[in-house]
């Protein structure tokens, strides 16, 4: 009831705002936020969330969210864009059918590491290593053993803390951890990631493709020379996208600052997306657009959206 009241009150306002949702893994059973790095939104929950957004908001392309927020008038539904990060096989297997069922489209931010071969991100290796108890005392260099033990003991949020520690390591140390994780869990299975044909299928179904960088580095930590290198899509990814127009970028780990935004602009990107919380307004920097990470629960997402549009209500 609270969500309904907020939503109708919001719609009566003249506020000019929009929200960009970001998903990672969808389909199958619901994940667990306490012990998973990127818990999946279940297939059933995802379909219900899409239906809620379709019924109560104006779904727009991520590329047009700034304009949609600017043009919104009193009494009109607020604009919402749907996006996905990482090259997950569930994008094609689960997300696409649900989007088609709802009559919606989305923007998929792809790095391209799995276009020609199976690929698994290091945090996926970490999840496998912890879940399978494939690492033990001293197996992961540069990490505090008590932190690894807490994750192995399934202490709530411990694996997220461990992930954050790895992200903050210097590149050489992080490479050591990544190599140790791969040694522990083995090569990725044949169906890992998105192939070039999968990306083409997403495009053929009316979805947009953006860039998510090949190596998934934390961009604010890179020097200018590296930023200019990593913000260039590889030829394989460009060839997978008809028209070769990649002017949208989602920053790895959702992290960017003014320097990163300037580098993205220089690289030719028109829109850049973070995971900083907040709504999109006409004043939002086009290269620093915030996104809201989708909730696992449809009711929680509905309330989150209603509250977001209700903050600082004008008119």
N, C-alpha and C positions, 0 to 999 in steps of 0.2 A: 504493500500500500504506500509506504514512504517513497519508493522509487516512482510509482505512478504519479503521486502528487508533485514530486520534484520535476518530473519530466514535463507535465502539463504547465506548471508554473514557468519553467524555463522557456518553453515554446512561446509563451505570451510575451517574453522579453524581446528587446531589440538587439540583444548581444550578437556581435559578429565573431563567431568562433567555430572551430572545427576540431576534430580529434582524429589522429592516425593510430589505428590499432596495429600491433605487431604480434604475430604468432611465430612459433618455431616448429615444434612437432605437434601434429594432430592425428587423431585416429586411434583405434584400439581402446584400451582401458585408460582411465584417468591416472595421471602420474601423482607423485607424492612430493610436495614442495619441501618437505623436511629432509629428504634423503636423495633427491634427484637434482642434478644441475639444471636441466631443462625438462621439467616434467611435461608430459604430453597432455593436451586438452583432448579428452575422449572424443570419439567420433560422434556420439550422441550429443554431448555438450556443444561441440563445434556446430553442429547443424542447428541446435536451438539458439546459439548465439547469433549465427547468421540470420536466422528468421527474425530475431528481436531487432537486430540492426536494420534489416530490410523493412520491417513494418513501421519502425518509429523514428528512423533517421534517413537522411538523404545520402546514399552511398555514392561516393565520387572516386575518381582515380587519384592516387597519391600525388601525381604530378599537378593536379588542379586544386589541391586542398586550400592553398592560400587564397586563390580567386573565389572558391566556393565560400570560404569564411567571410571574405570581404563583401560578397554579394548577398549574403543571407539577410532576410527581412523579418520583421516582427511577425510571429505566427507561423513562419515556415519551419520545417524540421532542420535541425542542425546537420551539417555535413560530416560524414565519417568515411575515412579511407581504410582499406584493409591491406595489410602488407605481411610478407613472410621473409624471414632471414634464414641464411644458411642453405646448403644444397641438400636438403633432406629428401629421401625417396618418398616420404609420406606426402610431400607437396603434390606429387602426381597421383599417388595411390589413394590418398584419402582427401586431401584438401580440394583438389580439382573436382572430383565428383560431387562433393558437398556444395561447392560454389555453383556448379552447373545446376544442381537441383534447386538452389535458391534463386537462380537467375542473376547471379552476381559475378563480378570479376575482381581481381586483386593485382597487386604488384609483388613480384617475387624478386628478392635481392639475392643474386647468385655470384659466387666467387669464381667458379669454373674449375676447381681442382679435380672434380670427378667427371668431367665431360668425356674423357677418353678411357678412364680406368676407375676401378673401385677406390673410394677414398673415405676415410673416417677422421673427423677432427680429434685433436688431442683430448678435449674434455669428454668426448665419447669414450676414448680409451680409458680415461680416468674413471668414468662411471663403471665401465666393465671391470676394471681392476679392483675397484672397491666392492662392487656387488659380488664379484666372484672370489673375493679375498685372494687375489692373485699377486698381491704385493705384501711385503712384510717389513720387518725391522731393517732399515737402511737401504731398502731397494730403490727408493726415490731420493736422489741426491738433492741437496740444497733446501730440503724441507724439514721442519721440526717433526720428529717421530711422534710426539704427543698429538700433533695435528692430524697425522696420518691415522694414528690409532683411534682418535675420536671419530673420524669418518668411517673406519672399519667397524667401529662399535655402533654405527648408525645413530650417533648423537645428533639431534635435530640441528640442521643447518651447517653441520661441520663440513660436509663436502663442498658447500658453497664457499665457506671460509677458505678451504684448501684451494679451491679454484682461483679465488681472488689472490691468494699468495703466489700461485704460479704465474698469473697474469702480470704481477708486479715484479717478478724476477727480471734480471737483465737478460737480453736475448740469448747469450751463450749458456747461461744457467738454465733458462727455460728450455733450450734445445736439449740439454742433458736430461731433463725430466721427461720431455716428450719421447726421447729415444728409449728411456727406461720403461715408460708406459707401453710403448709399442713392443718392446721385447717381452713384456709380461703378458700382453693380451694377444699378440700375433697379428697377422695381416687382416685387413677388413674383408668381409664376405663379398661375394660377387655383386650383390644388389645394393651395395652402399653408394649413396649419393645420387646425383642426377646426371644422366648422360646427355649428349648433345641432342639426341632425338627427343628426350624428355622435355628439354627446354623449348624445343620447337613445338611440342604438343601443347605446352602451356600457352605459348604465343598464339597458336592456331585457335585456341579456345577463347581468345579475346583478352588474355591477361598481359600485363606489361612486365618487362624485365628490367631490373636495375642492377648495379654493380655492388658487390660486397667485399671486394679485394680478395686476392688469391691466397695470401698467407694469414689473413685475419689477425694482423698485429694491432696492438693498441696504438692508434695513430698519434695521439699527442706526445707519446714517448719517442717518436722517431725524429731524426734531424731532417731539415728541409730537403736534402738530396734524396733521402729515402722516401719521403712523402711523395715527391714527384714521380718516383718509380712505381710505388705500390698503387697509386691512383690511376694507373693505366690498365684498362682491361686487356687481357691477352687476346691474341688473334683467334684462338679457338672459341672463346666466348662470343666474340664479335660475329664470327661466322655462324654461330648457332642462333643468332637473333636476326630475323628478317629485317632489312632496312638498316641494320647496324647502328641504330640510334640508341646509345646508352648515355643519357644525360641525367640519370638519377643515381645517387649513391647512398647506401646505408653504411654508416661507419661501424667497423668491427667493435663488438662489445658495447655498442651504442655510444662510444666516447669520442668527443670532438671538442675543439675550442676554436677561438678566432683564427689562429694560425692554420689549423687543419681546414677550416672553412675556406680561407683564402686560397690554400693549395688546391682544394677541390674546385673552386671557381676557376682558377688558372688552368686546371686540367680539362675544363670544358663542361663540368657538371652544372646543371641549372638548379637542381634541388638536392639537398643533403639532409639525411634523417638520422637522428640520435635516438637514444632511449631515455632522455631526460623527461621527467614527468611534466605534464602541462598541456594546455590547449593551444591550438594554432589560432593566431589572430592576424589581422592585416599587418601588424607591426612585426611579426615573426621574421627573423632572418631566413631567407630562402635556403641557405646552406646549413642552417641549424634548426631544423624542424623537429619538435619533440614528438615522441610516440609513447603510447600507453601499452604496456605489456598486457596481453589479454589474460583474464582470470580463468582458472580451471572451471569455475562454477558459472553457469549462465546467469543466475540471480546476482552473484557478486559483480559480474561484468555490467549488468543492467544498472545496478546501483552506482557503480563507479562512474559510468557515463553520465548518469543523472546528476551526480554530485559535481562532476567536472564542469558541466555546462551551467551549473547553478552558482559556482563561485564567482564573486565579483559581478553579479548580474547587473546589467544596465538596462535602463528604459522601463 
